[in-house]
Amino acid sequence: REFSPQPACIDLGMMWAHALWTLLLLCKFSLAVLPAKPENISCVFYYEENFTCTWSPEKEASYTWYKVKRTYSYGYKSDICPSDNSTRGNHTSCSFLPPTITNPDNYTIQVEAQNADGIIKSDITHWSLDAITKIEPPEIFSVKPVLGVKRMVQIKWIRPVLAPVSSTLKYTLRFKTVNSAYWMEVNFTKEDIDRDETYNLTGLQAFTEYVIALRCATKESMFWSGWSQEKMGTTEEEAPHGLDLWRVLRPATVDGRRLVQLMWKKASGAPVLEKALGYNIWYFPENSTNLTKTLNTTNEKLELYLGGKTYWVCVVSYNSLGESPVATLRIPAINEKSFQCIEAMQACLTQDQLVVEWRSSAPAVDTWMVEWFPDLDSEPSTFSWESVSQATNWTIKQDELKPFWCYNISVYPVLQDRVGKPFSIQAYVREGIPSAGPVTQADNIGVKTVTITWKEIPKSQRNGFITNYTIFYQAEDGKEFSKTVNSNILQYDLESLTRKTSYSLQVMASTSAGGINGTTINFKTLSISILEIFLITSLVGGGLLILIILSVAYGLKKPNRLKHLCWPDVPNPAESSIATWRGDDFKDKINLKESDDPVNMEEDRVLKPYSFPRDLIDKLVVNFENFLEDVSTEELGKGQENILREEKNEYVTSPYRPYCPLISTEIPQRKSQQLCSRIPEGICLETTEQLLSSVPNLGPDRICEEGEPNPYLKNSVTTREFLTSEKLPEQTKKEV
């Protein structure tokens, strides 16, 4: 029998086809994403309107259909949410509408979620319609006070139409004053089924406007209706309540009077809208009620000028229904000492409030007066104040204070009718960066030091407490340096600067919120300091002083030598005898006549003995320059000769020997004769011989050779010269 392989091939192909189909199915199931299981199912029965259920999730990754299955009539009936109310398009709510809604009844709800990959069901939930019933809110139509009843209003409203007639309704009434942000609530129930219902709200403030709102629910239900529309009403007016009274005492003037600022306001707990037509004020000195003075005003403050004694002040407010209780205040005398019991106080911020706490050493004090006002550069226009009882702390909301403003807060202890010494602090509800930096200037600039001063920032521009100041300074094209000082320092000395260098500087004022730089200034250090100049001057002056002292000491020790050095002896020309030689007689003695013969001219060239008077030397010494001037003037046309004189020897230079211009040993005969004509012959001859004998070895040639110019001869006391004058024209002709 022959074997056929074809059926085996067919079986193998079928196996591969089944495997491929199985693989595709496995991939399909592995990539399938089922919808999320519906959870958090919540149902509400809106009375006589619908039964609505909601669930989560609200959104799916893919398009999902929901189906809500309900069983009702205590499990005998079931249905599915109608198609028009079904959750299509990823909606997560469904409503069942009348007439299929039965009340009372118990429902079961199950939600199915379906998408292209499959279906998933939620857990089954059970619902009692009485417990989930929600009705409409009531409608308030009046809020009015009751005539003759104080501090009460009566609220009237209409019972909701869509509410179970046989059910007892529970109510919540909330109310607040017009200017308040906090609601107060009152809960009550109404068992009657009257359409119009009322409620009396008591414990309110007199003549105060209130805002009222109301909601309701069936007694068994967990769901409340919405709040009704708000309605306002005002309580009945009554006589004003008491007043809180305070004062601000000003310093006394020269005449002993002082200004007292009285302030009052409604007492704590008084109606917010309490109306007062006016205020009556009377005051009098203590123990002198017969001096009472009365005033009336509609304002809540008054200024009084009182004396230095103790005064009592009384204030009442009044309206059409009567007067308030009397508020009294004692004004102490000027010299009265107040007690002090507050030991410490601090202010801190907690959330949105500023809390001030203090510690007292007097347990008997249980009333305090807190006063606060902004700390401005000018006098504050208003003071805020508040009375605190049975506590040692005070709280104020941040919204009631301005940010970036510094407030002075003072607490006064009040014991019966006496006010003690206050304790004060400063506080900010919010700090910021200062609006402007400090104004800076450089003083006392030295070689390596400078003093930096700056002014405080005005209070209105600080925006916080100044924590410190930082000085930034930098040399020209150099590294910047900084110095930080405390807030109470307004001056700082910079040291270790560079000599003769330009610097730029600015000061930064900082608060807890940050800092801001002030004005930039420039300065240049000195090249030399005043101290150095003083030292140099002192050294030079000291040296000169020592020199003067030594000179004085030397002068005292040797007075003649010092006198000779400072004041040398100078001959007095007026005492010279040469003055007797001047005149015509002197001219006849020294002139040489032109009519002399040649023989005499030759003889004149020979030095001959000549006798001189004994006082000739003294006469020639003094003022000889004037003498030469006179002689040269008179003998200008007659060939005069220059006369050289000495104290001991005298020479005359011949005009006919030009090769010897300085000194000559020859004296003209005629001149000798003329000079000796008036001198006794013996004396003249003797003098001439002495002159010749004093220079025995000096001839004309020798004298010229050794006659070098001597700078000391002209003014010498022992030697004088006759300077040779230039040859006159007439003398030159005679030589020829």
C-alpha distance (Angstrom), angle and dihedral (degrees) to the residues before:
residue distance angle dihedral
R1 . . .
E2 3.71 . .
F3 3.94 122.2 .
S4 3.85 119.1 -128.9
P5 3.89 117.1 -157.2
Q6 3.81 97.5 -167.2
P7 3.81 99.8 90.7
A8 3.81 90.0 54.4
C9 3.78 90.8 55.8
I10 3.77 91.2 50.3
D11 3.83 91.8 52.1
L12 3.83 91.2 50.1
G13 3.84 92.3 53.1
M14 3.76 91.5 49.2
M15 3.79 90.4 53.4
W16 3.80 92.7 53.2
A17 3.81 91.3 49.3
H18 3.81 91.4 52.2
A19 3.78 90.4 48.6
L20 3.79 92.5 52.2
W21 3.76 92.2 48.6
T22 3.80 91.0 49.5
L23 3.80 91.1 50.0
L24 3.76 91.8 51.0
L25 3.80 91.4 50.3
L26 3.77 91.6 49.4
C27 3.82 91.3 50.8
K28 3.77 90.3 48.3
F29 3.78 93.1 52.1
S30 3.80 92.1 45.0
L31 3.84 91.9 53.4
A32 3.84 95.1 45.0
V33 3.86 116.9 112.5
L34 3.78 115.1 -160.3
P35 3.83 120.2 -153.2
A36 3.79 120.0 -97.3
K37 3.76 117.4 -90.5
P38 3.86 110.6 -101.9
E39 3.80 110.7 -113.5
N40 3.83 140.5 168.0
I41 3.79 92.3 46.1
S42 3.83 110.9 -170.6
C43 3.79 126.5 -179.9
V44 3.82 130.5 -168.8
F45 3.77 128.1 -169.5
Y46 3.81 108.3 -144.7
Y47 3.77 98.9 -159.6
E48 3.80 112.1 -106.1
E49 3.81 91.0 -13.6
N50 3.82 113.6 74.4
F51 3.76 147.3 -44.4
T52 3.78 109.2 -119.8
C53 3.79 130.6 -173.6
T54 3.81 128.5 -169.2
W55 3.83 132.2 -174.0
S56 3.79 142.7 169.1
P57 2.97 151.3 -73.4
E58 3.75 96.8 60.1
K59 3.82 96.2 -165.6
E60 3.80 133.7 34.5
A61 3.79 131.8 -160.0
S62 3.83 90.9 -122.6
Y63 3.77 134.2 26.4
T64 3.82 108.8 -71.0
W65 3.81 134.5 -170.4
Y66 3.78 121.5 -151.2
K67 3.79 127.8 -155.4
V68 3.83 123.1 -167.9
K69 3.77 117.0 -155.3
R70 3.81 118.9 -161.9
T71 3.76 133.5 -170.7
Y72 3.81 116.7 -166.8
S73 3.81 142.3 158.1
Y74 3.76 85.8 72.0
G75 3.83 91.8 -56.0
Y76 3.77 100.3 -45.5
K77 3.77 97.0 104.8
S78 3.78 135.6 42.7
D79 3.75 137.1 -178.6
I80 3.78 144.3 159.5
C81 3.78 126.7 -110.3
P82 3.83 106.3 -87.4
S83 3.76 117.3 -97.7
D84 3.78 93.5 -114.1
N85 3.80 89.9 53.5
S86 3.78 96.4 37.8
T87 3.73 120.5 117.8
R88 3.74 105.1 -101.1
G89 3.75 124.2 163.0
N90 3.83 96.0 30.1
H91 3.85 93.6 -56.6
T92 3.80 112.4 158.2
S93 3.80 102.2 -156.2
C94 3.78 137.7 69.3
S95 3.82 133.2 -173.2
F96 3.81 130.8 -153.1
L97 3.80 112.2 -151.5
P98 3.80 132.9 -155.0
P99 3.02 140.1 -60.2
T100 3.80 88.7 43.1
I101 3.83 90.7 57.4
T102 3.79 112.2 97.6
N103 3.81 123.0 -169.2
P104 2.91 127.3 -129.9
D105 3.78 98.0 27.0
N106 3.81 145.0 122.4
Y107 3.81 119.6 -118.4
T108 3.79 133.7 -163.7
I109 3.79 118.0 -153.1
Q110 3.82 130.1 -165.5
V111 3.80 125.1 174.4
E112 3.84 124.0 -152.7
A113 3.80 122.1 -160.4
Q114 3.81 118.9 -159.0
N115 3.80 134.7 -179.9
A116 3.81 134.8 158.6
D117 3.80 92.2 -73.7
G118 3.76 100.2 50.0
I119 3.82 152.2 -64.2
I120 3.80 131.5 -76.5
K121 3.82 128.3 -175.8
S122 3.79 132.5 -147.8
D123 3.76 127.5 -132.3
I124 3.80 117.7 -83.1
T125 3.84 113.9 -101.7
H126 3.84 128.9 -162.8
W127 3.80 125.4 -143.1
S128 3.79 134.7 -172.6
L129 3.78 111.2 -152.9
D130 3.82 94.4 -145.9
A131 3.79 91.0 58.0
I132 3.78 95.3 49.5
T133 3.78 100.3 40.6
K134 3.80 115.6 130.0
I135 3.80 121.8 -170.4
E136 3.79 136.2 -170.2
P137 3.83 121.4 -83.1
P138 3.80 117.9 -100.8
E139 3.80 121.3 -105.7
I140 3.86 117.0 -123.4
F141 3.78 112.6 -150.3
S142 3.86 102.8 172.0
V143 3.84 142.6 22.7
K144 3.81 110.2 -179.1
P145 3.80 139.0 153.0
V146 3.80 119.5 -112.1
L147 3.78 114.3 -117.6
G148 3.78 111.4 -106.7
V149 3.81 94.4 9.0
K150 3.80 114.7 106.5
R151 3.76 126.3 -143.7
M152 3.82 96.5 7.7
V153 3.78 139.4 106.9
Q154 3.82 129.4 -167.2
I155 3.81 118.5 -135.8
K156 3.81 120.4 -155.6
W157 3.81 124.9 -170.9
I158 3.80 142.7 162.5
R159 3.79 120.3 -108.8
P160 3.82 111.9 -117.0
V161 3.79 112.8 -93.0
L162 3.78 93.6 -142.0
A163 3.77 96.0 57.3
P164 3.79 129.2 109.5
V165 3.78 107.6 -91.5
S166 3.73 94.6 -146.2
S167 3.79 96.4 43.5
T168 3.78 125.3 99.3
L169 3.81 111.2 -125.0
K170 3.78 126.0 -143.7
Y171 3.80 121.1 -150.0
T172 3.77 139.1 -158.5
L173 3.82 117.0 -159.0
R174 3.79 119.4 -167.8
F175 3.81 125.8 -170.5
K176 3.80 141.9 171.2
T177 3.79 139.5 170.5
V178 3.77 116.6 -92.9
N179 3.80 95.5 -107.3
S180 3.80 96.0 42.3
A181 3.80 128.4 94.8
Y182 3.79 97.2 -159.7
W183 3.80 123.8 86.9
M184 3.78 126.2 -146.5
E185 3.83 121.0 -155.5
V186 3.80 136.5 -149.7
N187 3.85 123.6 -169.6
F188 3.83 124.1 -155.5
T189 3.83 140.8 147.9
K190 3.78 134.5 -129.9
E191 3.80 119.4 -152.1
D192 3.80 98.0 177.5
I193 3.73 119.8 90.5
D194 3.81 98.0 -140.1
R195 3.74 115.1 141.5
D196 3.81 94.2 -134.9
E197 3.75 115.5 51.0
T198 3.82 132.2 -177.1
Y199 3.80 138.6 -160.4
N200 3.85 129.7 -171.3
L201 3.80 113.2 -140.0
T202 3.82 109.6 -158.2
G203 3.81 137.5 177.3
L204 3.77 93.8 59.4
Q205 3.80 130.2 138.6
A206 3.76 119.9 -93.9
F207 3.75 119.5 -101.6
T208 3.81 92.3 4.0
E209 3.80 128.0 137.3
Y210 3.79 116.4 -128.9
V211 3.82 135.6 -169.3
I212 3.84 115.7 -136.6
A213 3.87 131.4 -164.4
L214 3.84 130.7 172.9
R215 3.81 139.3 -163.1
C216 3.83 133.8 176.9
A217 3.81 145.1 -167.6
T218 3.77 139.0 -178.1
K219 3.77 113.3 -88.1
E220 3.83 94.5 -112.5
S221 3.79 97.6 39.4
M222 3.78 126.2 99.9
F223 3.78 93.4 -155.4
W224 3.83 122.2 84.1
S225 3.73 123.6 -153.5
G226 3.76 120.2 -115.3
W227 3.83 121.4 -86.4
S228 3.73 117.2 -84.6
Q229 3.77 122.1 -122.7
E230 3.83 112.6 -74.0
K231 3.78 118.2 -101.9
M232 3.86 127.4 -167.3
G233 3.77 129.9 -144.6
T234 3.85 137.7 167.1
T235 3.78 128.2 -135.6
E236 3.79 120.9 -126.0
E237 3.78 119.5 -82.1
E238 3.80 121.4 -110.5
A239 3.76 138.7 173.4
P240 3.82 113.1 -59.7
H241 3.75 120.0 -88.6
G242 3.77 124.5 -123.6
L243 3.78 125.0 -67.3
D244 3.77 134.0 -125.3
L245 3.81 108.2 -133.1
W246 3.80 127.6 -161.5
R247 3.81 139.8 163.7
V248 3.82 143.0 -154.7
L249 3.81 114.6 -145.6
R250 3.80 119.3 -148.5
P251 3.84 125.2 -158.9
A252 3.79 117.1 -84.7
T253 3.81 119.1 -100.7
V254 3.80 127.1 -129.9
D255 3.79 92.8 -87.4
G256 3.82 91.6 54.2
R257 3.80 96.6 -105.3
R258 3.81 122.2 124.9
L259 3.77 135.8 -163.0
V260 3.80 115.9 -116.2
Q261 3.81 118.5 -168.2
L262 3.81 110.7 -154.5
M263 3.82 119.9 -158.0
W264 3.78 130.1 178.8
K265 3.79 139.2 170.5
K266 3.79 140.2 170.4
A267 3.75 113.8 -58.8
S268 3.78 120.5 -107.6
G269 3.81 109.2 -80.2
A270 3.78 94.9 24.5
P271 3.82 117.6 133.2
V272 3.77 113.2 -82.1
L273 3.80 93.5 -133.2
E274 3.76 95.4 38.2
K275 3.77 106.5 149.9
A276 3.79 123.5 -140.9
L277 3.79 123.3 -175.2
G278 3.82 94.3 -159.8
Y279 3.79 148.6 -37.9
N280 3.78 132.0 -105.8
I281 3.83 117.4 -150.1
W282 3.79 128.6 -174.1
Y283 3.79 129.9 171.4
F284 3.81 136.7 -179.7
P285 3.83 140.0 170.4
E286 3.78 115.3 -88.8
N287 3.84 111.4 -86.7
S288 3.84 90.4 8.0
T289 3.78 106.8 90.4
N290 3.81 90.8 154.6
L291 3.84 87.6 73.0
T292 3.79 93.1 60.0
K293 3.79 117.2 145.4
T294 3.82 123.3 -162.2
L295 3.81 129.8 -152.6
N296 3.79 135.6 176.8
T297 3.79 128.6 -153.3
T298 3.78 141.6 158.3
N299 3.81 93.6 -144.8
E300 3.78 125.6 90.0
K301 3.82 94.9 -126.2
L302 3.78 138.2 49.9
E303 3.81 137.7 -176.7
L304 3.80 119.9 -135.7
Y305 3.81 130.8 -175.8
L306 3.79 106.9 -144.3
G307 3.79 133.2 176.6
G308 3.76 127.0 -114.3
K309 3.82 94.4 -88.6
T310 3.80 128.7 92.8
Y311 3.82 114.1 -82.2
W312 3.80 136.7 -170.3
V313 3.81 121.3 -143.2
C314 3.84 124.6 -164.2
V315 3.83 127.5 -169.9
V316 3.83 132.2 -177.2
S317 3.79 131.5 175.8
Y318 3.79 123.3 -144.8
N319 3.80 141.2 -169.1
S320 3.80 136.1 170.9
L321 3.81 91.8 -69.3
G322 3.80 98.7 50.4
E323 3.79 145.8 -80.2
S324 3.74 133.7 -51.5
P325 3.80 123.2 -119.5
V326 3.80 114.7 -79.4
A327 3.80 116.9 -92.5
T328 3.82 112.2 -153.5
L329 3.78 131.5 -168.5
R330 3.80 131.4 -175.8
I331 3.82 118.1 -137.7
P332 3.83 107.8 -155.5
A333 3.79 123.6 -136.1
I334 3.78 119.2 -97.1
N335 3.83 94.8 -108.8
E336 3.82 95.6 41.3
K337 3.80 115.5 120.2
S338 3.80 117.1 -134.1
F339 3.78 124.6 -143.6
Q340 3.80 121.7 -116.4
C341 3.78 124.3 -149.1
I342 3.83 107.3 150.4
E343 3.80 108.7 101.7
A344 3.81 102.2 177.6
M345 3.79 140.9 -2.8
Q346 3.79 136.2 -171.5
A347 3.81 138.8 -178.8
C348 3.81 126.4 -146.6
L349 3.79 138.3 171.2
T350 3.80 120.4 -120.4
Q351 3.79 115.8 -178.0
D352 3.80 104.4 -58.6
Q353 3.83 98.1 -13.7
L354 3.80 138.6 82.1
V355 3.81 111.4 -138.2
V356 3.81 122.1 -163.7
E357 3.80 117.8 -166.5
W358 3.80 130.3 -177.7
R359 3.80 139.6 -178.0
S360 3.82 121.8 -131.9
S361 3.78 131.1 -160.9
A362 3.84 93.6 -159.7
P363 3.84 112.8 74.1
A364 3.80 90.3 -173.8
V365 3.81 91.4 68.9
D366 3.79 109.8 87.0
T367 3.80 101.3 153.8
W368 3.77 124.6 73.2
M369 3.76 134.6 179.6
V370 3.81 114.7 -145.0
E371 3.81 116.6 -158.6
W372 3.82 125.8 -174.2
F373 3.79 135.7 172.2
P374 3.83 135.8 157.8
D375 3.79 115.9 -85.1
L376 3.79 100.9 -126.7
D377 3.80 133.1 162.9
S378 3.79 88.2 -112.7
E379 3.79 129.4 55.0
P380 3.83 110.0 -77.6
S381 3.78 112.8 -111.4
T382 3.81 97.0 -150.3
F383 3.78 137.6 30.1
S384 3.79 124.0 -151.8
W385 3.76 119.2 -153.0
E386 3.78 141.4 168.0
S387 3.80 136.9 -172.9
V388 3.82 119.4 -122.7
S389 3.80 123.5 -165.4
Q390 3.79 133.5 -173.9
A391 3.81 92.7 6.1
T392 3.80 141.4 80.9
N393 3.79 97.0 -146.8
W394 3.77 137.6 66.9
T395 3.79 129.6 -157.1
I396 3.77 131.0 -160.9
K397 3.78 130.0 176.5
Q398 3.79 117.4 -112.1
D399 3.79 90.3 -128.2
E400 3.80 89.4 66.9
L401 3.83 92.2 58.8
K402 3.78 127.3 60.8
P403 3.81 117.9 -114.6
F404 3.83 119.0 -117.0
W405 3.82 90.1 22.0
C406 3.76 121.6 118.5
Y407 3.81 113.6 -134.9
N408 3.78 127.7 -157.9
I409 3.79 108.1 -140.5
S410 3.81 119.5 -167.8
V411 3.80 129.0 -179.6
Y412 3.83 120.0 -156.8
P413 3.81 120.4 -163.8
V414 3.83 113.1 -135.3
L415 3.80 118.8 -158.3
Q416 3.80 111.1 -178.4
D417 3.82 103.4 -56.8
R418 3.83 97.7 -17.7
V419 3.79 126.8 92.1
G420 3.79 119.2 -150.3
K421 3.78 132.6 -150.2
P422 3.80 114.3 -66.9
F423 3.78 128.1 -122.1
S424 3.82 113.9 -143.3
I425 3.79 137.0 -163.9
Q426 3.80 136.8 167.0
A427 3.79 125.6 -123.4
Y428 3.81 143.1 174.2
V429 3.78 123.8 -151.1
R430 3.80 87.7 -155.6
E431 3.80 132.1 7.6
G432 3.78 129.5 -151.3
I433 3.79 141.7 174.3
P434 3.83 113.3 -68.1
S435 3.80 114.5 -95.3
A436 3.82 92.8 -132.3
G437 3.79 137.2 15.5
P438 3.81 126.9 -121.2
V439 3.82 121.6 -79.5
T440 3.81 107.4 -117.9
Q441 3.79 135.9 -162.1
A442 3.82 135.8 178.1
D443 3.83 119.9 -129.1
N444 3.79 136.0 176.0
I445 3.79 94.0 24.3
G446 3.80 109.7 -165.0
V447 3.78 138.9 169.3
K448 3.80 95.6 -80.4
T449 3.80 103.6 -1.1
V450 3.80 139.2 62.3
T451 3.80 134.1 178.6
I452 3.82 114.8 -130.4
T453 3.80 117.8 -159.4
W454 3.78 128.9 178.4
K455 3.78 137.4 -179.9
E456 3.77 127.1 -117.2
I457 3.77 116.4 -100.3
P458 3.82 111.3 -109.3
K459 3.78 112.9 -97.4
S460 3.78 92.6 -117.2
Q461 3.84 90.5 58.4
R462 3.82 101.4 43.8
N463 3.84 96.4 82.0
G464 3.81 89.0 -168.3
F465 3.78 145.2 7.7
I466 3.82 112.1 -52.8
T467 3.81 104.4 -123.3
N468 3.82 99.3 -177.8
Y469 3.79 146.9 -24.8
T470 3.81 123.7 -121.3
I471 3.82 120.8 -156.9
F472 3.81 114.7 -151.7
Y473 3.81 116.2 -168.4
Q474 3.78 132.0 168.5
A475 3.78 134.1 -175.9
E476 3.78 119.1 -129.5
D477 3.83 106.1 -75.1
G478 3.80 88.7 -9.0
K479 3.80 142.0 113.2
E480 3.80 120.4 -69.5
F481 3.81 119.5 -118.4
S482 3.80 131.4 -169.5
K483 3.80 138.4 -159.4
T484 3.83 125.0 -166.1
V485 3.80 121.6 -153.9
N486 3.80 135.2 176.3
S487 3.78 123.1 -86.6
N488 3.82 92.9 -108.0
I489 3.82 92.8 60.8
L490 3.80 117.5 90.2
Q491 3.82 98.2 168.1
Y492 3.79 134.1 51.7
D493 3.81 135.2 177.4
L494 3.80 114.7 -136.7
E495 3.79 114.6 -152.6
S496 3.82 139.5 -177.6
L497 3.79 92.6 46.9
T498 3.80 123.6 154.8
R499 3.77 120.3 -99.0
K500 3.81 117.2 -108.1
T501 3.84 94.0 3.5
S502 3.81 132.0 137.1
Y503 3.82 117.1 -125.4
S504 3.81 135.2 -172.0
L505 3.81 118.4 -151.0
Q506 3.79 141.5 179.2
V507 3.81 135.7 172.0
M508 3.82 124.0 -135.4
A509 3.82 121.7 -151.9
S510 3.82 114.8 -152.9
T511 3.80 135.9 -162.9
S512 3.79 129.5 -180.0
A513 3.82 87.7 -85.8
G514 3.82 96.8 51.9
G515 3.79 143.7 -75.6
I516 3.79 141.0 -87.2
N517 3.82 130.0 -155.1
G518 3.78 122.2 -120.7
T519 3.79 130.4 -144.8
T520 3.81 118.9 -41.6
I521 3.79 116.8 -123.6
N522 3.80 131.7 -173.0
F523 3.79 128.2 -149.3
K524 3.80 138.7 164.6
T525 3.76 126.4 -139.7
L526 3.82 119.4 -125.0
S527 3.80 125.2 -101.2
I528 3.81 92.9 -141.1
S529 3.75 129.2 18.3
I530 3.76 129.6 -130.6
L531 3.81 89.0 -116.7
E532 3.77 91.1 56.8
I533 3.79 90.8 49.0
F534 3.79 89.1 49.2
L535 3.80 92.1 50.2
I536 3.80 93.3 49.3
T537 3.79 91.3 46.8
S538 3.78 90.5 47.2
L539 3.81 92.6 51.0
V540 3.81 93.3 48.1
G541 3.79 92.8 44.0
G542 3.78 90.8 45.9
G543 3.79 91.3 51.6
L544 3.79 91.6 50.2
L545 3.80 90.5 47.4
I546 3.80 91.6 51.3
L547 3.84 89.7 48.5
I548 3.79 91.1 50.9
I549 3.81 91.2 48.2
L550 3.81 91.4 50.1
S551 3.79 91.1 47.3
V552 3.79 91.4 50.3
A553 3.80 90.9 47.4
Y554 3.81 90.9 49.2
G555 3.80 90.3 47.9
L556 3.76 91.5 51.2
K557 3.79 90.6 49.0
K558 3.82 95.4 46.0
P559 3.78 107.6 17.8
N560 3.86 97.8 165.1
R561 3.79 94.4 53.9
L562 3.75 93.0 47.2
K563 3.78 90.0 48.5
H564 3.81 90.7 50.0
L565 3.84 91.4 50.7
C566 3.76 94.8 47.3
W567 3.76 100.9 34.2
P568 3.91 111.2 24.5
D569 3.85 118.8 -165.5
V570 3.79 112.8 -96.4
P571 3.87 119.9 -169.3
N572 3.77 113.5 -115.1
P573 3.86 110.0 -124.8
A574 3.77 90.6 -155.8
E575 3.80 91.1 66.2
S576 3.85 94.3 51.9
S577 3.87 119.6 111.5
I578 3.80 92.7 -140.0
A579 3.75 88.1 87.8
T580 3.84 87.8 75.7
W581 3.80 91.3 59.4
R582 3.74 96.4 62.1
G583 3.78 120.7 99.3
D584 3.86 137.3 51.7
D585 3.77 93.3 -46.9
F586 3.78 91.1 59.2
K587 3.79 92.8 47.1
D588 3.83 91.4 54.6
K589 3.77 89.6 53.7
I590 3.80 98.0 53.2
N591 3.83 103.7 32.8
L592 3.78 119.2 101.1
K593 3.80 114.4 -143.6
E594 3.78 119.6 -130.6
S595 3.81 92.2 -143.8
D596 3.85 92.8 71.3
D597 3.78 114.1 121.2
P598 3.78 125.3 -113.7
V599 3.76 91.7 -106.3
N600 3.73 90.3 61.6
M601 3.78 90.2 46.8
E602 3.75 90.5 58.9
E603 3.71 91.0 46.0
D604 3.73 89.9 52.1
R605 3.76 90.1 63.0
V606 3.80 90.1 62.8
L607 3.81 117.8 83.1
K608 3.76 108.0 -122.4
P609 3.70 132.2 -173.8
Y610 3.75 115.0 -87.0
S611 3.72 131.2 -175.8
F612 3.82 121.1 -140.6
P613 3.71 130.7 -161.2
R614 3.80 114.8 -106.0
D615 3.77 94.9 -111.7
L616 3.78 96.5 45.9
I617 3.78 94.4 102.1
D618 3.78 92.8 52.6
K619 3.79 91.4 48.7
L620 3.80 93.4 50.0
V621 3.80 95.0 48.1
V622 3.77 98.9 64.5
N623 3.76 122.1 74.2
F624 3.78 94.5 -18.3
E625 3.75 93.2 159.3
N626 3.80 91.3 67.8
F627 3.75 89.5 47.6
L628 3.81 92.0 54.6
E629 3.78 90.3 49.1
D630 3.80 91.9 54.8
V631 3.78 93.6 46.0
S632 3.81 94.3 48.2
T633 3.80 90.4 50.5
E634 3.80 94.1 52.5
E635 3.83 96.9 43.3
L636 3.82 98.7 39.7
G637 3.85 94.2 114.6
K638 3.81 95.6 36.8
G639 3.81 100.7 62.4
Q640 3.83 97.8 -100.9
E641 3.76 120.2 -163.2
N642 3.75 129.9 -139.3
I643 3.75 113.9 -109.2
L644 3.76 120.7 -141.9
R645 3.76 117.2 -162.0
E646 3.72 137.8 -169.5
E647 3.77 132.7 -177.4
K648 3.78 91.9 -113.2
N649 3.89 106.6 15.5
E650 3.77 131.5 35.1
Y651 3.79 127.9 -163.9
V652 3.79 134.5 -174.5
T653 3.78 120.3 -151.6
S654 3.78 115.6 -137.3
P655 3.76 115.8 -126.4
Y656 3.78 89.7 -142.4
R657 3.84 94.9 64.4
P658 3.77 107.7 68.7
Y659 3.79 93.4 166.8
C660 3.81 91.0 71.8
P661 3.78 106.3 51.9
L662 3.81 100.1 156.3
I663 3.81 111.7 47.8
S664 3.85 132.6 9.9
T665 3.75 130.5 -172.4
E666 3.77 93.6 -159.6
I667 3.75 124.7 92.9
P668 3.83 118.8 -169.6
Q669 3.71 113.0 -109.0
R670 3.73 93.7 -133.4
K671 3.75 91.8 53.1
S672 3.75 90.0 47.6
Q673 3.70 90.7 50.7
Q674 3.75 91.2 47.0
L675 3.78 92.3 48.8
C676 3.74 91.8 46.5
S677 3.77 93.9 43.9
R678 3.77 90.9 86.4
I679 3.80 96.8 34.2
P680 3.83 121.8 79.5
E681 3.71 111.5 -95.0
G682 3.74 97.1 -122.5
I683 3.74 94.2 51.6
C684 3.79 94.0 47.2
L685 3.78 92.7 49.6
E686 3.76 92.5 46.8
T687 3.74 92.8 50.8
T688 3.78 92.7 48.8
E689 3.73 91.9 52.1
Q690 3.78 90.4 50.3
L691 3.76 91.5 52.6
L692 3.80 91.5 49.7
S693 3.75 93.0 46.8
S694 3.81 92.6 50.0
V695 3.80 89.8 64.5
P696 3.81 104.9 30.7
N697 3.78 96.2 148.6
L698 3.77 99.1 44.0
G699 3.75 117.4 95.4
P700 3.74 126.1 178.8
D701 3.76 91.6 -88.7
R702 3.79 93.9 47.1
I703 3.71 92.9 50.4
C704 3.82 92.0 52.2
E705 3.75 92.0 48.9
E706 3.78 95.6 51.9
G707 3.77 96.9 34.0
E708 3.76 97.2 102.0
P709 3.82 115.7 164.5
N710 3.78 108.7 -88.2
P711 3.78 114.8 -160.5
Y712 3.76 91.2 -158.7
L713 3.81 96.6 55.8
K714 3.77 97.0 75.6
N715 3.78 96.0 60.9
S716 3.78 99.1 23.7
V717 3.78 118.1 129.1
T718 3.81 92.9 -143.4
T719 3.83 101.8 37.5
R720 3.81 133.4 44.7
E721 3.82 129.9 175.4
F722 3.76 133.6 -150.3
L723 3.77 105.3 -135.4
T724 3.84 115.2 -136.9
S725 3.72 113.4 -115.4
E726 3.74 123.5 -146.2
K727 3.78 117.8 -87.8
L728 3.70 114.9 -91.3
P729 3.79 119.8 -132.6
E730 3.80 93.8 -115.4
Q731 3.78 92.3 53.9
T732 3.79 90.7 50.9
K733 3.78 90.6 55.3
K734 3.80 92.8 51.5
E735 3.81 90.6 53.8
V736 3.74 90.4 56.8
